[in-house]
Amino acid sequence: MALPVIACRMSVTVPDQPVSPAASAQARLEAELIPVVTFVGEEDSRKSLAERQGELGVPAVSVAVLRNGKLSWARAYGEGISTRTQFQAASLSKTVAAAGLLLLAEEQGVSIDDDIASALPVDLATLNPEAYPLTLRKLLSHTNGTAVSGFPGYVVGGDVPTTSQVVMGSGPANTEPVTVSANPAGERRYSGGGYTIAQLWAETVTGDPFAEVMARLVLEPLEMNDSTFVQSAPADTPTADRARAFGAAGDPVAGGWHLYPEMAAAGLWTTPTDYLKFVAAILAGIDGRNAGLAPEIARTMATEVAGEYGLGIGVKAIGETIRLSHSGSNRGYRCNFMAYPSTGDAVITMTNAAGGWPLVGDVGRTANVIYGWPSAPPIIRERAQVTAEELEGIAGSYGRVGGTDPSFILAASGRQLLGQTPDGGFRFKLVKIGPTTYIDPDDGEEVEINRAPDGAVTIQTANNQYFKM
């Protein structure tokens, strides 16, 4: 390499400092996200994280990566936010709550297989007339036959029920009672209601608010200083750095966010960096080391009970590797984490918009490839020819067969269909890939769309059939 000569002096250009593996991986992820579906001939059209964020209308995204049990990197993307900006963890709350509840059971001298029904200050004759045993193991693994899958939350400034009222479905509660039914086969039936029963037990046996119990047992010992289960309005949290929630259409959620008295199921406020402190403690515990969470607690949580789920955490075997994970969806928030005990690695993505799911998936998928973690094979499809007339013929409102209300609305847009629910809370795309087959490029789901000679249109998904109204 020739050296430049300037004013009769030789000067040598000093090479840039070597780029660290963490910085290199972060740059790759930010520059080129891997989509769930790649169309033939469009392999070079991958979008950057910023482009995808803008395309999906997601104001704030926060990502953190754990390597070998240590924080590798963390970054927040969006105006006015940082890595200390809190997001609602939604159902990722269940993982933290499960750990706290197991610690509380140990503290109280209660086995997680003991029936805790007698300690609950609710009308069990109404909720559980057959007196099925209620145990922490079953409640936290979604195998206790409890009702109420999820919760919509409560508007800031409105009435918010107590934990007992949520369980009973009374007062200002906006969900049904958490009833208990037989589940002799021990099948997993996802139930945020079961977690709310466990929350009520914790509040009853300690006499303390659930948020205080979790702070004492989990958040403070792990120095999760940017995390809390306390539910509060923006006006009541003037010093908190929080990402406000947005709907799928980019509309801000009234009041900034919803409140979730169902804290164990959905009420944690946290940051990706803080949450990975908790994940690192689980991974260390599984490895037999106590890094703030005893090995017996971590291993119990990560042992599958039913349906690839342990206690508060998804447990999936992929070859000889185990993936721990959980996703979360609150009003205006979407998030997910994945962790690999064999290597001590993890990634978490948090967003503040209802349209954040595709971005959460893209980040996780790209991290899997970059770091060599287990990943699903790519979905490769070829676009089929489609005319504007054909798409216009499909466009319209659709209802589920047997129902009377519209489920979603389709509109033609370029070479694809754009869909959304009537309230705009969920949006999707459909691209033609066969004579009657369309695919959503953001999640890979394929549907069949058939047009009858008389113009009637039906859409068949994996689980339902819809008709054009």
N, C-alpha and C positions, 0 to 999 in steps of 0.2 A: 504494500500500500504506500503510495507516494505521500510524503509529508509536505504540507504547504509552506512556502517561503514568503514571509511578509517583512519588508524593510530589512532585508538581509539577516533576519532572525528566523531560526526554525521554531515553529510552534507545533505542538502535538495536541490534537483534539482528544480530550480525555473521554473514554467510553462512558456511557451511562452506567449507573449502578445496576447490578443484576436485579431483574424483577423477581420479587419473591413469589413462590408458588401461590400463596394466598391472593396476592394482588393480580397475578396472571389469571387465576380462576375467576376472580371477581370481574375482571375486565371482560373475559369471554362471556360470562353470564349476562352482563349488562349490554354487550354488543350484539348478541345474537341468540334470541330465545328459540327453543325447539318447539314447534307447534305439535299438537296431538295428531293432526292430519296434515300430510304433505301431498300436494297435487302434482302430478307428473308434469315436468317442464317448469315448475315453479320452485325448484329446490333452492335457488339462490335468492329467494325473496323473503328470507327470514327477517323479522323485525327486531329492533333493539328493545330493551325494557322500556325506555322512554317512549318510543313509538307505540308500543303495545298499550302502555299506560294511557296515552292520549286517545288512542283508538277506542278503548273500552270506557273512557270517561271515569278513570279512577284517580282522584286527586292525590291520594297519599298511599304509598307502599313502603313497607319496612321489612328488610330481610336480614337474617343473621345465620351464620354457618359455624358449626362446631366441628373441629377436627381433633381426633384423639383426646376427646374430653375437654379441650380448651377452645375458647372462642377464637375463631380464625379471622373472621371479619364481620362487620355489621354496617349497614348503610340505610338511610331513609331517603326516599325519592318523593319530592313534592315541595311545593312552596311553603315555607314557614314551619317545617317539621324537622326533627332530628331523631337520632337513635334513642332518645329518651322520651319521645312522644308516645303516649299510651294509646292503645287500641282496645276495644272490647274483644276478649279472647273467645267469646261465644262458648261453643261446646268444648273447646280446649280447657275450659274451666273444670270440666269433669275430671281430668287427669290430676290436676292439682288438688281438687276437693277429695278425690279418692285417697290420695296419699295422706291428707290431713285426717280423714275419717278413720283410716286404719291406725294412725298414730293415736287418735283419741280413744279408739276401742282398746288399744293396749294400755293407755293411761287409766281407763275406767275399769280395766280387768274384765273386759267383755270379749268373748270370742266372736269373730266375724260370722260364725255359723249359729250364734245364739239368736233366738227370736226376740226382737226388740219391740214388738208390738205393744207390750204392756207399758212401755215408757212413753208412748205417744199420746199427747193430750188432744185427741180428735175422736170423732164418732166412728169407731172401728166397725160397729154393727152395720153401718151404712156403707163404708168403704170396703170392708173385708168380711162380709157376712159368713163366709165359709171358714173364717179364721185360719187362712193359709199362713204359715210362718213367714215373717218378714226378717230377713237376715241381711247384714251388710254385704256379704259375698254375693247374694242374689241381686240385691238392689243395685250394687255398683257394676254388675256384669250384665244388667238388663235381662235377667232371667227370672225375676220374681212375679211376672205376670201383671205388672203395674201398668196403668193407663197413662195417657197424655205423653205424646212423643216429644213435642217441643213447645216453646213459649214465644209469643209475639212481643213481650215486653210491655211497658206502660209509658205513655206520653209524659214528658216532664211537665209538672204542674198539675197533673191529675191525681186521682186517688190511687194509692198503691196498697195492695193487700199485704197482710202478714203472711208468714210461712204457713200457719195453720189454715188461713183462709184459702191460700193457693191449693193446699192439699184437699180441703173440703169443697173447693169450687164455689165458695160463698163470698159475700160482701162484694168488693170491687173486682174480685178475680175474674179474668177474661178467658179462663180455660175451664174445662170440665173437671169434676172431682177425680182424684187419683184413686180409682177403684182397683181392686186386686182380683184377678181371676186365676183359674187353674192353669198351670203350665207343667204338667207331669213330665214332659220330655225335656224340660230345661232349655227350651229354645231361646235364642236371643231375640227379644222384642224391644227395640230401642225405646227408652222411656226416661225423659227428663223428669217425669213425675216421680219415678223411683228415687232419683237423686234428691228431690225435694223432701221426700219422706226421710231420707238419711240426714238431710240438713235439719229438719225439725227435731230429729232425735238428738243431734249434736247440741242444738240450742237448749233443749229440755234438760239434758243430763248435766250441762255445764252452767246453765242459767245465764249464759253470755250470748251476745249476737254472733251469728255465724262468721261475720267478717273478722271479729276479734279472735275467734277460735282459730281460724285459718292463719291470721297474722302471727299468732303466738306459736303455732305448731309447725308452720311451713315457711311463710314469707320472711319472717324475721330471722330464723336460723339460717336460711339460705341467702340472706342479705339481698332479697328481692325488694330493694328499696323503692323501685318505681312501679310496684304492683299493689293492688288492693282489691278487696271484694266489696268495699263500701260503695253503695249506690247513691250518687249525688248529681244534682243538676249543675250546669255550667256556672251559674251564679254562686253556687255553694263550693266550688272548687277553683277559686281565682288563681291559685298558684300551680294548678295541675296543667301539664302540657299534654293536651288530648286532641286526637284527630276526630273532628266532627264527622258524623255519618251522612252518607248520600245515597239516594235511590238509584235505580238502574238508568233512569233518564237524566241523571246528573242533578236532580233536585235535592236540596238539603233536607234532612229529616227534621221535622218540627221539634224545636227545643234542643237541637244539637245531637241528641241520641235518645234511645229509650232506656228506661230503668228496668232492671231485672231483679226483683226480690227473690227469684229462684236462683240464688247465687251459686249454689253447688253445681247447678246444671249449666248456667250461662252467664254468671255475673262478674267474672274476673276482668279487671283492667290491668294491662301489663304491656311490656315492650318485648320484642323478639330477643333482645339481649338478656333481659331478666328471665324470660321463660326458658332460655337455654341454660341458665344456672340450675333450674329445676330439672331439666332433661339430663344435664350432666350428672346430677346427683343420682338419678335413676340408673343411668348407664354404669356409674361407678358401683352402685349397690348390686346390680346384676353381676358385676365382675368381682363381687366379694369385698369391696372397699366401702367404708362409710364416709361419704363426702357430704354429710348432712342428711342422709336418708339411709336408715339401716338396711343392710342387704336383704333381711327377711321381708321387709316391707316392699322393696323394689322388686324382688323376685316373685312375691305373691301377686303384685300388680301385673307383672309381665307374663304370668302363666295363663294360657288360654283357658277360659271357662266354657264358652260356646260361641259359635259363629265368628271365629277369628277375633275374639274380644276377651280381654282379661278383666281387670278391675280398673275402669276408667281409661282404658287405652286399647287401641287396636293392636293385635298381635298376628302377624302374617308370616308364615314360613315361605321363603323363596329359595328353593334349592336347599343349601346348607346354611343359609343366612336368615336371620329374623329381622323383620322390619316392624318397628313400633310406630304408631301414627295416630293422629286424630285430626278431624276437620271441624270447622266451626262456622256457624251462620247465624248472626243476629241481625236485627233491622239495620241495614247499612254497613255491615261489617262481614268480611269473608276472610278466613285464615286456615292454615294447615301447618302441621309439622310432621316430619319423618325422622326417625332415628334408627341407627344401626348399632346394636350392642357389640357386635364382633369387632368393630373398628373404633367405637366411641365417637362416631360422626353423627351429625344431625343438621337439618335445615328447617327454618321456620319462615313463613311469609304471612304478613298481616296487611290487609287493605281496608279502606274505609268507604267502600261503595258496594252496592248490591250487584254491580256488574263486575266485581273483582274475581269471580271464580275462574274464568279462563286464564287470567294473569297468574293467580295462585298456582294453577296447574302447570303453566308454562315454566315458571321459576323452578318448581319442584322437579319437573321432567328434565330441564336443562342441567340442574345440579346433579341429578342422578348420572347423567352422561359424563359431565365434566369430571366428577370425582370417582367415576367407576363404580358407583353404587348400582344395585340391581334396578333394571328399568325394563319396561314393556317394549316389545319390538315396535318400530314405527308403523303407523297406519298410512299406507300410500294408496291413493286413489287417483283416477283420471276423470277430469271434468267431462260430462256429457254435453252434447249440443242441446241448447234450450233456447226457445224464442220468447220474446217479450209477450207475445200473445198467449203462449202456454202459461207463463208465470202469472199473467193477469187473470187467466181463467181459474187459477188455484187460489189467488188472493181472496181474502174474506175472513169472516168470523167462523170459528169452529167450536163445537160443543162435543162433549163425550157422549158416545152412544148410550142411550138410556137416560141422559140428563136433559135439562132444559136451558141451563145457563151457559154462556160462552166461556170456553176455557182459555183460548188464545186467539190472536188476530194475526193473519199473515198479510204482508204487503210485498209487491214486486220491487226489487231494487237492483238495477243492472243485471248481472247474470245469476242472481240469487234471490231467495226469499228472506225477508226479515220478519221475525215473529216476536210477539210480546204478550204477556198476560193483560187482561183488561185494565188492571191497575198500574201497569207499567213496571211492576216490581221485578219481573223476570223477562229477559230478552234473549233471543237466540237467532241463529242463521240456518238456512238450509240450502245446500248446493247439490245440483243434479249430478249423479254419477252413473246412472243406468236408465233404462227405459222408464221405470217407475220408482227408482231408488234415489233418495236424497240423503245427504249426510250433514250433520252439524260439525263444521270444521273446528269448533271450540271444545267439543267433548267427544267426538267420534261416534256419536249415536246415529244409527241409520234408521230411516223410516221409509215406508212404502206409501206413495201417493197415487191413487187410482181415480181417473176421470171416466165416468160413464157417458155413453152417447148422449144422454139427456142433459149433460152438464153437471150432474151430481158428483161431488168429490168426497172421497173418504181418505183418511190418513191412519195408517196402522203403525203404532210404535211397539216396543217390546212388550208393553203391559196393557195398552189401551187402544181403543179404536175411536176416532173422531169423525164427525161429519160436518160438511159445510152448511152453515145455517142460512 
